[in-house]
């Protein structure tokens, strides 16, 4: 993971994500792309085409560049190659396009977390990036300034379709020399007998050269709650899982475990696109 994208709105949440990205960059000799998106208010849109309010837009740009420069000078970024990016674009659109254009290997984002009707109707920018990003997305939760990563829970159904993202997960875990807690969650809606679950996991694992891991089967009322409760039981530092990136009506009716965890888990979450 040589190229890490860190979107920032200069908030405490975003800076915590940057600190974690710096930690990963030092361990992996990575470059950080520091991105700020300017979402110009509607009344200033004409300024982009050269009409009124150009001074206001120039002021926004100047202040954003100053803030990026100050952030780049932080001690924890010393000796790390940092490339600044400033774009006029909606947040999640700009993050995804910047990721694709620069062949980003990992996106690290801070999350404020949302719930209730706001979650249903709007969703967070972080949630949208998790759903649509081709690169893995690491979501840093409130108060996390360092990723220990030594106790890593990866939850899956261990089907054939996750083989490719599973390799990316192993690559990420090696950065921290993490212990992998591989878990299959069984719920009333996704029940499998224990013997079958064990066979699926064991058959899957034999294809990979990993040693520092354990396998678990955990029963709960639903998959999301099972992942959270299991992670609590092993005192995990990080939760990982795969996402299908569903959109439109399919996403509205089925929801996304990855996006729910991004909003509700208190631990950092990393997602890998199937």
C-alpha positions as MATLAB code, in Angstrom:
seq = 'XXXXXXXXXXXXXXXXXXXXXXXXXXXXXXXXXXXXXXXXXXXXXXXXXXXXXXXXXXXXXXXXXXXXXXXXXXXXXXXXXXXXXXXXXXXXXXXXXXXXXXXXXXXXXXXXXXXXXXXXXXXXXXXXXXXXXXXXXXXXXXXXXXXXXXXXXXXXXXXXXXXXXXXXXXXXXXXXXXXXXXXXXXXXXXXXXXXXXXXXXXXXXXXXXXXXXXXXXXXXXXXXXXXXXXXXXXXXXXXXXXXXXXXXXXXXXXXXXXXXXXXXXXXXXXXXXX';
ca = [
       0.000    0.000    0.000;
       2.261    2.724   -1.330;
      -0.286    5.485   -1.955;
      -2.603    6.588    0.849;
      -5.376    9.144    0.358;
      -6.502   11.155    3.381;
      -9.446   13.529    2.841;
      -9.510   16.369    5.366;
     -11.988   19.029    6.433;
      -9.446   20.165    9.074;
     -11.575   18.743   11.893;
     -10.245   16.726   14.828;
     -11.749   13.553   13.285;
      -9.883   14.162   10.029;
      -6.586   14.883   11.776;
      -6.842   11.662   13.766;
      -7.237    9.825   10.459;
      -4.144   11.620    9.160;
      -2.153   10.531   12.216;
      -3.094    6.907   11.573;
      -2.234    7.295    7.871;
       1.172    8.672    8.890;
       1.706    5.644   11.115;
       0.962    3.315    8.187;
       3.082    5.396    5.795;
       6.129    5.161    8.073;
       5.765    1.385    8.438;
       5.232    0.869    4.714;
       7.256    3.704    3.130;
       4.081    5.140    1.597;
       3.204    8.505    0.092;
       0.245   10.424    1.530;
      -2.136   12.379   -0.688;
      -3.787   15.025    1.496;
      -7.077   16.109   -0.073;
      -9.404   18.984    0.735;
     -12.659   19.465   -1.179;
     -14.189   22.904   -1.623;
     -17.950   22.589   -1.972;
     -18.800   26.053   -3.229;
     -22.163   27.435   -1.985;
     -24.848   27.731   -4.678;
     -24.766   31.504   -4.695;
     -21.059   31.383   -5.595;
     -21.312   28.870   -8.413;
     -21.220   31.613  -11.048;
     -17.792   32.593   -9.799;
     -16.329   29.441  -11.277;
     -17.330   30.633  -14.746;
     -15.951   34.111  -14.182;
     -19.094   35.947  -13.071;
     -19.698   37.514   -9.657;
     -18.143   36.615   -6.283;
     -14.668   35.714   -7.562;
     -13.098   37.394   -4.459;
     -15.045   35.052   -2.175;
     -13.881   31.967   -4.067;
     -10.282   33.191   -4.039;
     -10.547   33.741   -0.288;
     -11.801   30.192    0.236;
      -8.924   28.852   -1.826;
      -6.333   30.928    0.029;
      -7.552   29.835    3.446;
      -7.719   26.178    2.371;
      -4.163   26.297    0.995;
      -2.911   27.875    4.228;
      -4.641   25.205    6.293;
      -3.163   22.430    4.126;
       0.310   23.943    4.458;
       0.038   24.112    8.261;
      -1.222   20.544    8.398;
       1.616   19.335    6.193;
       4.125   20.847    8.656;
       2.939   18.709   11.578;
       5.718   16.796   13.342;
       4.085   13.416   12.779;
       4.376   13.921    8.994;
       8.136   14.509    9.147;
      10.073   12.370    6.638;
       6.843   11.333    4.848;
       6.214   12.409    1.265;
       2.955   14.390    1.344;
       1.206   15.650   -1.797;
      -1.475   18.309   -1.309;
      -4.675   18.244   -3.370;
      -7.329   20.958   -3.491;
     -10.435   20.378   -5.604;
     -13.811   21.992   -6.295;
     -16.085   18.983   -5.983;
     -18.659   17.342   -3.747;
     -16.880   15.481   -0.973;
     -17.534   11.846   -1.872;
     -17.278   12.486   -5.641;
     -13.953   14.234   -5.178;
     -12.559   11.509   -2.932;
     -13.469    8.758   -5.394;
     -12.185   10.608   -8.473;
      -8.933   11.568   -6.733;
      -8.471    7.947   -5.659;
      -8.974    6.644   -9.180;
      -6.795    9.273  -10.861;
      -3.853    8.700   -8.504;
      -4.117    4.901   -8.278;
      -4.614    5.054   -4.512;
      -4.008    1.829   -2.546;
      -5.761    2.858    0.679;
      -8.172    5.605    1.756;
      -8.045    6.649    5.413;
     -10.999    8.715    6.677;
     -12.319   10.034    9.938;
     -15.967    9.416   10.749;
     -18.331   11.498   12.834;
     -20.930    8.721   12.779;
     -24.635    9.325   12.183;
     -27.833    7.571   13.142;
     -31.598    7.687   12.917;
     -33.463    9.392   10.072;
     -30.320   11.272    8.932;
     -28.611    7.928    8.316;
     -31.533    6.659    6.200;
     -32.129    9.778    4.128;
     -28.665   11.267    3.725;
     -25.861    8.950    4.780;
     -22.376   10.214    5.549;
     -19.672   10.941    3.023;
     -17.624    8.210    4.653;
     -20.448    5.715    4.157;
     -20.750    6.581    0.463;
     -17.006    6.202   -0.062;
     -17.060    2.818    1.692;
     -19.831    1.694   -0.651;
     -18.274    2.875   -3.905;
     -14.487    2.865   -3.494;
     -12.434    0.267   -5.343;
      -9.547    0.850   -2.921;
      -9.760   -0.412    0.674;
     -11.188    2.191    3.065;
      -9.971    2.505    6.652;
     -12.437    4.423    8.828;
     -11.006    5.922   12.007;
     -13.497    6.466   14.811;
     -13.718    9.225   17.403;
     -10.746    9.400   19.754;
      -8.505    7.000   17.794;
      -5.111    8.615   17.156;
      -3.071    5.444   16.696;
      -3.859    2.090   15.129;
      -2.343   -0.711   17.146;
      -3.718   -3.310   14.750;
      -2.281   -6.243   16.700;
      -5.672   -7.898   17.225;
      -7.539   -7.811   13.918;
     -11.051   -9.252   13.490;
     -11.995  -10.176    9.929;
     -15.631  -11.220    9.496;
     -16.822  -13.022    6.369;
     -18.844  -15.854    4.921;
     -15.556  -17.121    3.365;
     -17.123  -17.684   -0.031;
     -15.158  -17.852   -3.279;
     -15.995  -14.244   -4.196;
     -13.890  -12.810   -1.346;
     -10.625  -14.478   -2.400;
      -9.233  -11.343   -4.050;
     -10.099   -8.897   -1.218;
      -8.901  -11.502    1.315;
      -5.398  -11.222   -0.185;
      -5.516   -7.443    0.294;
      -6.596   -7.963    3.893;
      -3.610  -10.254    4.534;
      -1.289   -7.669    2.972;
      -2.690   -4.980    5.282;
      -2.456   -7.167    8.395;
       1.237   -7.817    7.727;
       1.987   -4.104    8.089;
       1.161   -4.451   11.799;
       2.175   -8.091   12.221;
      -1.400   -8.540   13.409;
      -3.076  -11.610   14.806;
      -6.065  -12.465   12.606;
      -9.309  -13.472   14.289;
     -11.269  -14.930   11.385;
     -14.950  -15.160   12.271;
     -18.126  -16.373   10.600;
     -21.260  -14.890   12.138;
     -24.327  -17.144   12.230;
     -27.695  -15.448   12.697;
     -31.300  -16.633   12.300;
     -31.248  -15.272    8.724;
     -27.843  -16.747    7.825;
     -27.743  -19.961    9.842;
     -25.293  -22.764    9.089;
     -24.608  -25.858   11.197;
     -21.309  -25.637   13.074;
     -19.760  -28.563   11.167;
     -20.539  -26.903    7.819;
     -19.242  -23.515    8.975;
     -15.994  -25.067   10.159;
     -15.520  -26.927    6.871;
     -16.123  -23.773    4.802;
     -13.579  -21.796    6.821;
     -10.936  -24.528    6.934;
     -11.204  -25.236    3.191;
     -10.904  -21.519    2.472;
      -7.840  -20.954    4.683;
      -5.800  -23.804    3.200;
      -5.213  -21.717    0.052;
      -3.297  -19.022    1.954;
       0.086  -18.961    3.633;
      -0.881  -17.461    6.978;
       0.148  -18.644   10.433;
      -0.846  -16.091   13.076;
      -4.606  -16.624   13.000;
      -7.529  -18.330   14.707;
     -10.989  -19.269   13.391;
     -14.256  -18.646   15.197;
     -17.979  -19.218   14.752;
     -20.163  -16.708   16.588;
     -23.959  -16.739   16.954;
     -25.984  -13.568   17.340;
     -29.298  -11.949   16.425;
     -27.849  -10.394   13.252;
     -24.495  -10.150   11.508;
     -23.705   -6.548   12.425;
     -24.370   -7.116   16.127;
     -22.454  -10.372   15.986;
     -19.361   -8.643   14.575;
     -19.524   -5.924   17.231;
     -20.072   -8.366   20.098;
     -17.368  -10.759   18.925;
     -14.920   -7.869   18.516;
     -15.697   -6.809   22.085;
     -15.124  -10.354   23.340;
     -11.586  -10.541   21.901;
     -10.791   -6.849   22.574;
     -10.083   -6.203   18.902;
      -8.128   -3.163   17.718;
      -9.599   -3.253   14.212;
     -12.567   -4.760   12.339;
     -12.280   -5.812    8.706;
     -14.858   -7.062    6.208;
     -15.767   -7.029    2.529;
     -18.418   -4.947    0.809;
     -20.348   -5.514   -2.419;
     -20.828   -1.799   -3.069;
     -24.529   -2.080   -3.837;
     -26.284    1.048   -5.096;
     -29.808    2.207   -5.847;
     -32.844    0.189   -4.777;
     -30.796   -2.933   -4.048;
     -28.849   -0.985   -1.457;
     -31.945    0.721   -0.045;
     -33.787   -2.547    0.575;
     -30.880   -4.777    1.633;
     -28.694   -2.236    3.399;
     -24.990   -2.764    3.939;
     -23.323   -4.368    6.932;
     -20.119   -2.466    6.126;
     -21.857    0.907    6.155;
     -23.783    0.091    9.333;
     -20.536   -0.820   11.071;
     -18.865    2.353    9.846;
     -21.624    4.325   11.565;
     -22.147    2.237   14.692;
     -18.892    0.486   15.666;
     -16.612    2.258   18.145;
     -13.538    0.527   16.712;
     -11.773    1.408   13.450;
     -13.213   -0.452   10.439;
     -11.467   -1.350    7.191;
     -13.457   -2.475    4.162;
     -12.334   -4.287    1.030;
     -14.391   -4.124   -2.185;
     -15.478   -7.447   -3.666;
];
